[in-house]
């Protein structure tokens, strides 16, 4: 949990965990700031300063980004891939990380 908290806080977010006691599991909530709108605004500003037309407020006007998703759970991996792809990201998925020798 300490590592997760550190990562979330480095991205400007918050993390909360709670449990109803033994045998009831744990609920973890992670809130991260959206970068999609901010990235799209920067992209439109760069296009205007380069003399190009503004593409409007569509998410699709954001520059394409590449992401590597590593998760051993196929459903989680597919969900993350689908979500990122909807924002125009180029997504590569792997079941596990490759070990360095």
trRosetta pair geometry for C-beta under 8 A, 3 or more apart (Angstrom, degrees):
i j d omega theta_ij theta_ji phi_ij phi_ji
1 4 5.5 -53 -147 38 37 113
1 5 6.2 41 153 -22 68 104
1 17 6.4 -56 -136 -17 132 158
2 5 5.7 -51 -147 34 31 113
2 6 6.5 33 153 -20 63 105
3 6 5.7 -54 -150 35 32 113
3 7 6.5 30 154 -17 65 106
4 7 5.9 -58 -149 38 31 109
4 8 6.2 28 156 -17 67 109
4 15 6.1 155 130 -151 100 171
4 28 7.8 -19 141 -169 157 143
4 30 7.7 -100 171 -90 110 123
5 8 5.9 -58 -144 39 29 109
5 9 6.1 24 160 -15 65 111
5 15 5.2 -133 -104 53 66 133
6 9 6.0 -60 -145 41 25 107
6 10 6.3 30 155 -24 62 107
7 10 5.7 -54 -150 31 29 114
7 11 6.8 15 155 -7 62 107
8 11 6.0 -68 -157 43 32 103
8 13 4.4 -84 180 80 86 108
8 14 6.7 23 143 157 124 3
8 15 4.4 113 54 -37 168 114
8 30 5.6 -129 -114 -144 133 104
8 32 6.9 -119 -149 -81 82 92
9 12 7.5 61 -171 -68 35 13
9 13 6.8 -109 -81 63 30 59
9 14 7.5 49 -87 -97 72 42
9 15 7.7 -84 -43 5 78 101
11 32 5.6 -16 121 -136 125 110
11 33 7.5 -164 145 32 82 85
12 32 7.1 88 77 -154 78 67
12 33 5.0 -29 106 8 122 122
13 30 6.3 40 145 179 141 80
13 31 5.3 -179 -162 94 98 55
13 32 3.9 -50 -79 -98 138 58
13 33 6.4 -148 -77 -8 78 68
14 30 7.6 176 90 -151 47 46
14 31 5.0 5 53 54 87 103
15 28 6.8 -7 -171 -173 97 94
15 29 7.0 165 -153 86 49 53
15 30 5.0 -9 -105 -104 86 74
15 31 7.7 -166 -75 24 42 66
16 28 7.3 165 86 -154 48 49
16 29 4.8 -4 57 56 95 101
17 26 6.0 0 -169 177 102 113
17 27 7.0 159 -153 84 52 52
17 28 4.8 -12 -102 -104 85 78
17 29 7.7 -171 -76 21 40 66
18 26 7.2 162 83 -158 33 70
18 27 5.3 -14 62 60 83 100
19 24 6.2 134 -177 82 81 101
19 25 6.9 -157 -131 103 91 38
19 26 4.5 -42 -82 -105 103 74
19 27 7.1 170 -81 16 48 72
20 24 3.9 -76 68 123 99 160
20 25 7.9 27 32 57 93 66
21 24 5.3 64 61 13 65 126
34 37 5.7 52 118 13 119 99
34 38 7.2 151 110 -2 73 96
35 38 5.3 -66 -154 50 51 113
35 39 5.4 53 150 -27 82 108
36 39 6.0 -58 -145 36 24 108
36 40 6.3 22 157 -17 62 109
36 59 5.9 -13 175 -135 122 104
36 62 6.3 -87 -160 -57 68 161
36 87 5.8 -100 -114 -144 125 135
37 40 5.7 -56 -146 37 30 110
37 41 6.4 31 156 -20 65 105
38 41 5.9 -54 -150 34 30 111
38 42 6.6 29 153 -18 63 105
39 42 5.8 -53 -150 36 33 111
39 43 6.3 34 152 -21 65 107
39 62 4.8 56 111 -143 107 116
39 63 6.9 -109 167 34 109 83
40 43 5.6 -54 -147 35 32 113
40 44 6.4 31 155 -18 66 104
40 57 7.2 76 138 -159 140 50
40 58 7.7 -157 -148 90 140 40
40 59 6.3 -99 -74 -129 142 42
40 61 5.4 82 -150 80 98 94
40 62 4.2 -69 -80 -72 77 91
41 44 5.9 -54 -147 37 31 109
41 45 6.3 31 154 -19 65 107
42 45 5.7 -56 -149 37 31 112
42 46 6.3 31 153 -20 65 106
43 46 5.8 -55 -150 35 30 111
43 47 6.5 31 151 -20 64 105
43 61 5.9 169 100 138 130 84
43 62 5.5 167 0 -127 151 42
43 63 5.3 -178 -102 -27 128 86
44 47 5.6 -53 -148 35 34 112
44 48 6.4 35 153 -20 66 103
44 54 5.4 43 -160 -140 106 89
44 55 6.5 -126 -102 36 94 85
44 61 6.2 37 -68 139 93 136
45 48 5.8 -51 -148 35 32 111
45 49 6.4 26 155 -15 65 107
46 49 5.9 -57 -146 40 31 107
46 50 6.3 23 155 -14 64 111
47 50 5.8 -64 -147 43 30 106
47 52 4.2 -76 -175 72 88 113
47 53 7.3 -35 149 74 121 32
47 54 6.5 139 93 -99 123 48
47 55 7.0 51 61 -11 172 95
48 51 7.8 58 179 -61 30 15
48 52 7.1 -91 -73 61 26 65
48 54 6.1 11 -72 -72 100 92
55 58 6.4 -82 137 42 102 101
55 60 7.6 -117 152 92 136 84
55 61 3.8 164 88 -110 136 127
56 61 6.6 175 64 -40 63 144
57 61 7.6 -139 176 22 9 134
58 61 5.2 110 72 -15 82 96
59 62 6.0 -30 -180 2 56 114
59 87 5.6 -89 162 -136 130 73
59 88 6.9 -178 131 -6 92 114
60 88 5.7 132 -124 -63 59 136
62 65 7.9 -35 136 -15 109 100
62 87 7.1 -14 58 172 140 92
62 88 6.3 160 70 56 96 139
64 88 5.4 -111 -105 147 77 102
64 89 6.8 143 -162 -118 70 32
64 90 5.9 56 168 -21 113 99
65 88 7.8 87 23 102 72 85
65 89 5.2 -33 70 -121 83 88
65 90 7.1 -154 97 27 35 79
66 89 7.1 143 -104 -173 20 82
66 90 4.5 -28 -104 73 73 107
66 91 7.8 174 -156 -78 53 29
66 92 7.3 20 -175 -3 96 102
67 84 5.5 -89 46 -170 149 158
67 89 5.3 8 5 172 116 133
67 90 7.2 155 20 80 67 54
67 91 5.3 -17 67 -110 96 72
67 92 7.3 -173 92 30 49 69
68 91 8.0 148 -95 -159 23 57
68 92 5.1 -23 -109 72 69 100
68 93 7.8 152 -163 -95 53 27
68 94 6.9 3 -175 6 97 111
69 77 5.8 141 127 -146 119 75
69 80 4.9 160 -138 105 146 129
69 81 5.8 -132 35 -68 154 79
69 84 7.4 -167 -52 7 128 147
69 91 6.1 8 -4 -168 116 104
69 92 7.2 173 24 85 72 47
69 93 4.8 -24 70 -109 100 77
69 94 7.3 168 87 27 52 65
70 93 7.6 158 -83 -161 37 56
70 94 4.9 -16 -107 70 80 99
70 95 7.7 8 -154 96 68 11
70 96 6.7 63 -167 -145 104 17
70 97 5.3 31 -158 -62 157 81
71 76 4.8 -109 151 98 152 113
71 77 4.3 -167 64 -71 109 86
71 80 7.0 118 -3 16 143 140
71 93 7.7 -47 34 -157 86 100
71 95 7.6 -58 84 -139 41 37
72 95 5.7 58 -117 -179 57 74
72 96 5.9 31 -84 -73 95 85
73 76 4.1 54 89 17 113 114
73 77 6.4 170 85 -16 57 87
74 77 5.5 -59 -144 38 30 114
74 78 6.1 28 160 -18 67 107
74 95 7.8 -17 -78 -108 74 95
75 78 5.8 -56 -146 38 29 109
75 79 6.3 31 155 -21 64 107
76 79 5.7 -54 -147 35 30 112
76 80 6.4 25 158 -15 65 107
77 80 6.2 -59 -149 38 26 106
77 81 6.3 27 154 -19 63 110
77 93 5.1 100 178 -160 112 131
77 95 7.4 -49 -70 -97 162 53
78 81 5.6 -56 -146 38 30 113
78 82 6.2 31 157 -20 66 107
78 93 7.8 17 -76 -110 45 168
79 82 5.8 -56 -148 36 28 110
79 83 6.3 26 156 -18 64 108
80 83 5.8 -54 -145 37 31 110
80 84 6.3 24 160 -12 66 108
80 91 7.8 171 121 -151 80 141
80 93 8.0 135 79 -104 103 112
81 84 6.2 -61 -146 41 26 104
81 85 6.0 27 157 -22 64 114
81 91 4.7 156 -139 130 78 150
81 93 5.4 -45 -74 -58 129 128
82 85 5.8 -59 -144 37 26 113
82 86 6.6 34 156 -28 62 102
83 86 6.0 -52 -157 23 29 113
83 87 7.6 12 152 -4 59 103
84 87 6.1 -68 -164 41 39 103
84 89 4.0 -55 163 56 95 141
84 91 4.9 118 89 -76 127 128
85 88 7.6 78 -173 -54 38 8
85 89 6.0 -94 -84 61 34 80
85 91 5.5 -81 -63 5 88 128
94 97 6.9 96 109 -83 136 40
94 98 7.7 -77 -173 -30 153 84
